[in-house]
Amino acid sequence: MSGDIGAKATCSFSEDFSNYWTAVMYFNTRNGTYKHVPQYPNALLGPLLAD
């Protein structure tokens, strides 16, 4: 994949440092359908966040 991953976002928002909502994300598959992208809290990502 080349370029900015977030370049094809369909929504925009301004940061207000609140954490009471999250945007629902969908993946557009090759056959044109959309699949819900599951969300995981940072605490469950464990070593994926380690530098």
N, C-alpha and C positions, 0 to 999 in steps of 0.2 A: 504494500500500500504506500503510495507516495503522497506528499503534501500534508496539510494540516488535517488531522482526524476530525476536528470539530468544525471544519469548514462547511459541512453539509447540514448543520443544525437547523431545525425548523422553528426554533423558538429563541427568544432572547429575554434576559432578565437582568435587573440590576442587583448588586449585592447589598443586602441590608443586615447581614450577619445573623439572620434568624435561621432556625433549624426546624421549623415546624412543618415544612412541606418539602417534597422532592418532586422533580419533574419525572413523568412517566416516559420511559424510552422504548422505542420500537425499532426493530431491525427490518429493513426492506430486503426480502429474499429475492433470489434470481427469478422465481416464478411470479413475482409481483405481489405476493402476500406479505403481511407484516407479522412479526413475532415479538411478543413482549420480552424485553430484556430484564431479567431479574436483578434486583438491587440487593447488595449485601452491606451491612455496616462495616466500617473500617476495622473494628475489633475482630471481625471474623476473617479478615484477609491475612492476618499474621505475617509470615515471611515475605509475602508479595510486596509489602510496603517498606521492607528493610532496604537500606542503601547499600 
